[in-house]
């Protein structure tokens, strides 16, 4: 039985997407994107395509409000207790974001307490 949590894909720092092979090694995924066609699209054509996509949110001023003020994230290595990490991982994708949210609330609570 395959491990449901096994990593099937990973991405290198340069953006290259790698897929795990049956022997456990990782190989680059061939890009099927027609970049030449995309480069020929005008801004108006891109906006028209995006507007027709039902799952695409409108990229109006409300969407971008506050984006420039987001804190910069820094990749680090951190050691956590196994049970703490297991708790967050069990909640599925985005567990690192949830850990960050918990830490942010802690920081904000202590800033208010002064």
N, C-alpha and C positions, 0 to 999 in steps of 0.2 A: 504494500500500500504506500502510495506516495505521501510524503509529508505535506500537509495542506499549507504549512507556513514556509516551505522551502522557497528560497529566492530563485525566481526564473529569469529575471532581468536585472541588470545593474547599469549604471551610467558612469563613464569616466569623467574626470574633471574637464576634459575638452569637449564634453557633450556626446561622445560616441556611445551609442546604446549597444549593450552586450546581452546576448541570450545564453543561458546555460544549456549545454549539450548533454546528451545522455551519458557521456563519460565524465560529467562533472565540470568540464572546462567551459570557458565562456568564449564566444566568437561574436564579432560585430554583426549587427542586424543590417541587412541590405536596405538602403533607403529607397523607397518606391515613389518618393515625391518628385513630381515634374517641376523642378525648380525653374527651368527656363520658362515654362508657361506662367508660373507664379510671378516671375520677375517682369513679365510683359503686362500684368494687370495694372490698371490705373487705380488711384486711390478711390475714385468714384465706383469702379467696378467692385473693389473689395468691400466697400460700404454696402453696396447693393446685395452682394452675396451674403454678407453678415446679417443684414436686415431680414433676409428671407429665411434664415435659420431660426426655427422656433425655440431652440435651446440656447440661443445666443442672447445674452442680456444687452440692452441698449447701452452703448458707450457714450452716453451724454455727460454733461457736466456733473450731474449727481453721482454717477458711477465713479468718477475720478476724484470726488471730493475727499480730501484727507489722505490720498495715496502718497503724496510726496512727504508726508510726515510720519510714515511708518518707520519704526525702528529698524536699523540694519541688523540682520542676523549674522552671527559668527559661528562657523562650524567648530565644535570642540569635541574632545573625548571626555566622557564623564563616567564615573563608576557609581552604579545604583545598586541597592539591595535587590536580589533576585525577585523577591515577592513584589516589590514596588514596580519593577520593570514588567513583570508578568501581568500585574493588574492593568497597567496602561496598554500593553500589547494586546491583551484579551479584548480590548474595546475596538480593535481593528485599526485600519489605516488612519494615519493622522495622530498616532499616539505621541510622537515627539512634539507636535503642536499643542496637544493637550497638556503635556508635561510643562511646556513653556507657559501656557495659560495659568496653570496652578502656581508656578513660580512668580509670574507677573502679579497675580493677586496677592501673594505673600509680600512682595516688594511694596506694592501700593498700600497695603494695610499698615505696613511698618513706617512708610513715609507719612501717612496720616497721623499715626500715633506719635510721631515726632521724636 
